[in-house]
Amino acid sequence: MSDYISNLIERARKAQAQIEHFTQEQVDGMCERIAYHTSTDEFAHRIAKFAVEETQMGKVASKYAKMVNKVKGGWFDMKGEKSVDIIEEDKAKGLIKIAKPVGVIGAIIPVTNCEATPVLKSMNAIKTRNAIILAPHPRSVQTNKIIADLIRELLVKNGFPADLVIHMDEVSMENTQGLMKQCDLILATGGGGLVSAAYSSGTPAYGVGAGNSYTVVDETADLDEVAEKIYQSKTFDYATSCSSENGCIVYKEIYPDFISAMENHKGYLLSSEEKQKLQDAMWLNGTLNRDIVAQPASRIAEIAGIELPEGKEFLMVEETGIGKDYPFSGEKLSVITTLYQWNSFDEAVQLVNDITNYSGSGHSCGIHSTNQERILHLGRSVKVSRVMVNQPQCLANSGSWTNYMPITLTLGCGTWGGNAASENVNWKHLLNTTWIASPTPSHQPSDEDLFSADVRAGN
């Protein structure tokens, strides 16, 4: 086992032991300071610009928005919440629940969200009196270091040990695997291979599934508003988020009007010839071309040899099939959305399930509709953890100021996506709990109270 990783773990354990019995006020005060100082205009702009320069992915304005909104939102969600000592008590039942830290967290930081993710994960760790080791992608090592250095400086300034947050600067697959084997809990945000490695490491892990979010559009929606929301989501950070609308499933009768609305909001519908050119450029030997990931539409068009009209910022391709022979039905991590049509709403629901069964099981889908029965039918029928109603998906399903989803950048996908959690993973998932149970008068019911007469009669 790597001496380098063992040393990081030892440092983190010593730091965590020092705050094992810190009070709620102490950890909350620290989290508040981290949230404030990492979301100032000056730092948020600086790290957003640096992240784009280092990774060559995404855009500065979007990364700035994540630093401001996700970090402040993360603090908003945890502010005033109990994570120390007694967090629940039911005197009538004689039950008390006490929160305790898990120890050292190994956090895998994705290159696509390398700016806000380490901040949120560090805040979540400190809220729960844990230490955390941040393992960045090789393309975002310096971004991670700048963030970790600022947090460490704030920790020392406020009487906390710096090694509660450690930047892993020697990045390699071997070291990442070593971290996952030696830490106490893994937060694995990244590609499928990395998440699988986390689950097979022998260490408890919260992983994420692949994203391939589709949104259903029906005739009750305002198409101009729908197109604006899809544009906002699809072009945000050039689709670094797997939550951006990878595809739209549109009612056939409104499809021409939908296309017009999308074109009015900077979308460009590819011809069949252009679609083939794009497909050939996007998948090389069956693998997504990294040169098109999180790039502007103009760059993607240039790579594919497509002449993109001026002012167009995302691409649309029409599709009918699903599966490996139809790669546009899968995750694309680019400003490209795939279009399907439906005649009956049951057909739309089936398309969501068939598409996510192929790619993106358990993650998310959306619907633009004012028909509450359809909204509930979709929610009851799809095998995803989140259904976003009349919202831009990538700005909504990880939590936002316009809904009350828990704010995170780690989206559990349930057993559908091979994950333990089917919710937005945040600080609440980083706790151990001890239950204290005191005796109460017996509450055992009689058989007459417990079972119905019909069942007791043998029916």
N, C-alpha and C positions, 0 to 999 in steps of 0.2 A: 504493500500500500504506500502511496506517495507520502513522503515526509512533509512535503509542502502542504498538502491538504490536512494532514494530521496536526500540523502546527496551527493552521487556521482554526480548526475545530477546537483545539486546546485554548487558544486565545478567546474564542467566542464563549466557550463554557465558563471561563474565569469571569468574563464580563457579565454573563447572564446570572451567575451566582451572586454577583454584587447587587443586583436589583431584584432578586427573588422575593424580597419582602418590602419593596417600595410600595407606597400608597397609591390609591387611585388618583389623588390630586397630583402626585409627582409624575406619573406616566402620562396623564392627560395634558399636563402643562408642557411636557416635552413634545408630545404629538402636535399640540397646537403650534408650537414654535417651528417645528419642521414644516408643517403645512404652510405657515405664513411665509417663511423665508424662501421656500422652494417655489412658491407661486407668485412672488413679486414680479412685476413687469420686467425688471432688469434681468433677473435670473431666468425667468421663463423664456424670454426672447433669446438670451444667450445660449441656453441649452438646446432650444429648438433649432437654432441656426447651426450649432455645432453638430447636433445629431444628424441633420440632413447632409452636412458636409462629410461627416465620417462614414455614414452608411450608404450615401448616395440613394436614399429611399425617402419617399414622402415629401411633404412641403412644410415650410417653416410655420406658416399661419396656423395650420392644423395642429402641429406639435405644440405650439404655444397654447392653443385652445385646450389641448389635453392637460398640459401642465397646470393651467389655471383652473379649469373646471373639474377635472378628475381629482386633483389633489385637494382643492377646497371642498369638493363634494365628499371625498373620503373622510375628511375631518368632520364635516357636518353629520355624516352617518354615525360616527363613533362618539361625538361630543355628548357628554352626560350619560353615556351608557356604562353599565357596570362590567368590569373585566377583572376586578381584584377582590379577593376575599369572598364575602357572601354576595352572590348575584341573584339568588332566588330564595324565598322562604315562604312556606305555606304552614302556618301555625296549626291550622285545623287538622292537617294531615301529618304534622310532625316531621316535615321534610325541610332540609336546608341544603342548598347547593353552593359549593365553594369552588371558585375558579382558581386554576393553577397553570403556570406556564408549561409548555411542552419541552423547552430547552433550546436547541440550536436548529434553526430552520435553514435548509438549503434552497435558495430561490434561483430558478433558471429564468433568465431575462431574455425575451425574444428581441431580435434585431428590429422587427417591425414596430414595436412599441417600447423602445429602449429608453425613452425619456421619462414618462410618468410611472411606468411599472415599478422601477426600483424605489421610487419615493413612496408609492402606495404600500408596497410590500414591507418597507422599513417601518412605516407608521403602524401598520397592522401588527408587526412583530413587537414593537415597543409598547403599544397599547396593551398587549397581553404579557408583558415582561419576559419576552424572548429575545435571544440574539439571532442575527440573520447574516448569512453569507451570500452575497450577490454574485452569481455566476453569469457574466454577459456572453453574448455571441461574439465571435472573433472580430466581426465588423463594427462592434459598438463598445469596445473595451474602454476607450478614453471617455466616452459619454458617461458610462457607468462610473468611472473613477471620479469625474468631476462631481457627480451627484453624491457619491459616497463620501467624498472629502468634505463637502459642505455639511452633510448630516453629522459626520464625525466631529467636525468643529463645533457645531451647535450642541452636541452631546457633552463634550468636555466643558464648554462654557457654562452649562447648566448642571454640572455636578454628576453627570452620567459617564460611565466608561466608554471610550471611543469604540472599543471593539464589540459593542453591541451591533454595529453595522460594519461589515468587512467586505471590501472589494477584492474579488479574485482576479488578480492581474495576470497570472500564468494560465491562460485559457487553452485548454486542450480537451479532447474527448475523454482521455484518461483521467484528467483532473476532475472533470464534471462527474464522471462515474464514481470517482473516489469520494467526492463530496456527497453524492446521493447515498452511498453506502454508509458513511460515517455520521451524517447528521441525524437528527431525531424526527424530522418531518420535512417532506419535500413539497415545494410549490412549483410545479412543472408547467410553465407556460411556454409553448413552443410547438415544433412539428411533431408528427405522429411517432417518429422513431425515438425522439427524445422522451416523449411521454411514456412510451412502452418501456424504455430503459429505466425510467423512474419507478414504474410499477413492478419491474422485475429485480429491482435493487435490493429488496428485502427490507426497505424502510417504508413506513407509512407515507402515502403520497396523495396529494390532490393534483390531479392532472386535468387537462382540457381536451376536448375532442376537436376534430376538424370542423371548420365552419363552412357552410355553403347555404347562406340565407336566401330564401326566396320570399317574394311577397305577392299576395293575391290582390287583384284589383277588380272590383265589380262596378255595376252600372250606377250605384248610389253615390259613388265617390266624386268629389270635385277634381277633375283630371288635371287642371292647372295646378292645384295645391299638391296633388300626388306627384306630379312631375317635378315640382320644385323640391319636395322632400327627398325624392329619389336622387335628384341632382346633388343636393347637399350631402347625402350619405355616400353616394357612389364616388364622388370626387374628394371626399374628406381624406386628407393625408394620402391622396392617390391610392386609396383602397388598401392601405396596409392592414386594416382591420378585416378579419374574416367575417365580420358581421355586416359589411356593406352589401347592398342588394346584388347578389350574384345573378339573380334572375327575377323576372316578373311573369306572373301567370295571370293573363288578362282575359276578361269576358269578351267573346268573339264579336258581339254586336257593337262594342265600344272601341275595338282594337284600332281602327283607323284614326279615331279622335285621340286615343292614347298616344299613338305614334306622333301625331301633330303636336300634342302638348309636350312630349319629350324632346322633340326637335326644337321647339320654342325655348326649351331650357337647356340648350347646348349639347343635346344628344345627336349622334350621327348613326343612322341605320345603314349597315353594310349590305352591299349587294351579295349575291351568292358567290360571285368571283372574288370579291374582297374578303368575304368570310373564309374562303379556302386559303387565301394568302395569309390571313391572320392566324388561322389554325396551324399552318405549316411553320409559322414563325414562333408561335407560342409554345408548342410542344416539340421538343427535340428528342427523338427516340422514346416517346411516351412520357417524358419528364418535362414539367413546366420550366420554361426558359427563365432563369433568374434575371436576365437583362430586361424583362418586361414587368417584373414585380414592382409595384408601387412607383410607377413612372407616369409622367403626363401622357395624355392621349397622343400628342404630337410625336413623342419619342417612340411610342408603340407603333404608330402608323409608319414612321420612318423605317423602323426595323422590318416591318411587314411589307414595305413597298406599296403602301396605300397613300393616295393623295387625299389628305384630310382638309375639308373646307375650313376656312378661317373662323375662329370663334367656337369651334366644337371641342368639348372637354371630356366627353365620355362616348363610348362606342356601344352599339346595340347589334346583336346578332339574333336571327330567328332560328328556332330549333323545334323539332318534333320528337326526336328520340332521346333516350336516356341511357347512360352507361359508358363503358370504356370506348365504344365506337363513336360516341358523341361527346368529345371532351369538353365542349362548352357547357354541358350539363353539370360539370363539377366545379370545384373551387378554383378561382382564378387569381386572386390577390392582385387585381388590376382593375382599371377603370372601364370594365367591360361588363355589360349585363345581358343575359340571355332571355329571349322572349318566347313564351308559350301562350297558346290560346285555349280557352275552355268554353264548352256549351252549357253544361250543368255544373252546379256548385260541387256536387259530389265528385265530378271529374277533376275540379280544381284541387279538392282535398287529396284525391288519389295522386295527383301529380306531385304535390308537396311530399307525400309519403314515399313515392317511388324515387323522387330525386334525392331526398335526404337519406333514404335507404342505400342509395348508391354512394353518396358523398355528403357528409355533414350530419350524420345521425345524432339526434339528441340536442343539437345546438339551438337554432332559432328559425322562426319564420315570421312573416308579417301579413297584415291584411289592411287594405284601404276600403272601408265600407262604413255605412251607417246602419246596416242591418244587424241588430244585436243577435238574432237567432243564428245567422251565419257565423258571426264572430265566435259564439259559444260552440257551435258545431265544429268549427276549425280547431278550437282549443281542446275539445274533447276527443278529437279524432287523430291529431298529428302526434308523432313520437318525437317531440322536441321539448326543451325545457323552458322556452320563452316564446310567446306570441305577442308581437308588438302591433298595437292597433293605431292606425292613422298617424304613424310616426316614422321619421327616418331611422332605419334600423341600427346603423352603426353608431348613431348618436344617442340611442335610446336603450338598447337591451343590456348594456353594461352599466346602466344607471345614469340619470341626468337630472337637471333642475326642473324638467317638465314631466317627470314621473317619479314614482317612489321605489323603483327597483334599487336594490343595494348597489352602490357605486364600486366598481371593481374593474380590473383588466384581466381577470381570471374567471372564465365562464365554464362552469361545470356542465357536462352534457349527460349526466346520468348513466345508467347501464346501457342505454341505447348507444352512447358514444364511448363506452368502455371506461366510464368514470364513476367514482364513488359518490360524488355530489351532483345533484341536478339543479343547482342554484348558483347564484353569483357568490363566488368564494371571497370572503373578507376576513376581518379580524376574529369574528366569532368562531371560525374554523381552526383557530390557532390556540385553542384552550384545551387543557385537561380539566375535568371536573370531579370533585369528590362529593358524594351524597352522604349526608348525615340523616339517619332515619331513627326517630324516637317512637316508643310504643304508644299506641292509641287504643281506645276501647274497640273491641272487635266490630268490624263492619261487614262480617260475613252474612250474606242474605240467606233466607230460607229458599228451598227449591221452588216454592210457590211464587216468590218474588223474582227469582232468577230466570225461571223457564216459563214459557207460556203454557196455558192449559192444553192447547193443541199438541205441543211437543210432549208434555207429560203423559198424554193419552196414547203415546206411541206413534203418532202420525208424523 
